[in-house]
Amino acid sequence: MTSTLEEETGKLFGGLWTSLSDQQYRESVELFTKRAVANKFDLDWLKGKKCLDAGCGSGRYSVALAIHGAGSVTAVDVSVSGLAEASRRASEFSSIAFQQASVLDLPFEDNSFDFVWSAGVIHHTSDFDRALSELTRVLKPQGKLFLLVYGAGGLRWKAVQALRPVVVDLGMKFIDDAIGIAGLPANNRKHFMDDLFVPIQKLTRFSELTSKLPNLGYGSIDRWTGETFDHESNPIAQLEDIKKLERITHASLGLAETEPQRYLTRLAHATAQMYVDVAERALADKTLSDTNLREIVIGEGNHRIVATKF
Ligand SMILES: C[S@@+](CC[C@H](N)C(=O)[O-])C[C@H]1O[C@@H](n2cnc3c(N)ncnc32)[C@H](O)[C@@H]1O
């Protein structure tokens, strides 16, 4: 049984995957290989392994695991519509089995999988620690856990979190239309709709994440720092992403029909402009060290780790 919150989260994501063209989907699958190679992950290790893709979304990583020779991939998600879309995209891979389940209550025995992959999921659940302990429970000793979770800090997250209470009053369709008018591509639409509307969005310090792992029984922890998300690669790229929020909120001004919408869209636009302004000032400040500039503008970025269980 999934909770109302999980259903709401699942519904949001399920509706976002269909906007990807086949080409964009293929590129999203290829990112797995690019990132694994850039971070010296031994792809041959996957051959014959029993894998779990926990919170599989569009199934892009399940497909990537199958392509790299996983013996089986069990792909779970709370989103019924997302699972339907993922099954359609992955129909040629017989080693992948899709199933509706929550990472908070996985329907698998202890020590079931060699590799548990969970990218961008547990920070959207109502109980981060429980999700982490469930992922660990189903992992075999000597098995590996891959996690991607949102890191803390940075102006982009601050802008997103300042905009969330405003855009929620304008509604998803309104903002989706504004994204369309702003002319952003489909993968950007997904990225912003997810960030602006997902019910839970927990940002975690790397120190907080890694402090939890030894107690759960993890030994070595490899941090992936190569091939980051494009918008985290440098402060200028991050500024460009914040500017997209400004473009979306600017487009929303033209959509306002009622007085409340006019006030809310002005508030949203002024908010986004303020973050663009602060990011531009930081980039222009020659007294800032590269480290400080990164910390101010990007923050910690997404955390990606591979942890091996004792
Ligand atoms: C940002 S998407 C990531 C999808 C995929 N892992 C990827 O990287 O492409 C987050 C996914 O987590 C799923 N999700 C959210 N809460 C979940 C839960 N409690 N259990 C399982 N999946 C969940 C959502 O439905 C969504 O598909």
The ligand as a Gaussian input file, in Angstrom:
#p B3LYP/6-31G(d) Opt

LIG

0 1
 C       13.814000      12.166000      -9.558000
 S       12.945000      10.713000      -9.958000
 C       14.327000       9.631000     -10.275000
 C       13.998000       8.467000     -11.174000
 C       15.176000       7.601000     -11.591000
 N       15.837000       6.990000     -10.471000
 C       16.153000       8.409000     -12.401000
 O       17.170000       8.844000     -11.864000
 O       15.859000       8.643000     -13.567000
 C       12.338000      10.115000      -8.408000
 C       11.551000       8.831000      -8.523000
 O       11.329000       8.312000      -7.211000
 C       10.030000       7.788000      -7.154000
 N        9.656000       7.715000      -5.746000
 C        9.343000       8.715000      -4.891000
 N        9.065000       8.236000      -3.673000
 C        9.222000       6.882000      -3.738000
 C        9.089000       5.824000      -2.814000
 N        8.725000       6.042000      -1.554000
 N        9.333000       4.560000      -3.237000
 C        9.682000       4.311000      -4.524000
 N        9.819000       5.278000      -5.451000
 C        9.584000       6.537000      -5.068000
 C        9.207000       8.759000      -7.987000
 O        7.976000       8.239000      -8.391000
 C       10.163000       9.009000      -9.143000
 O        9.985000       8.098000     -10.177000

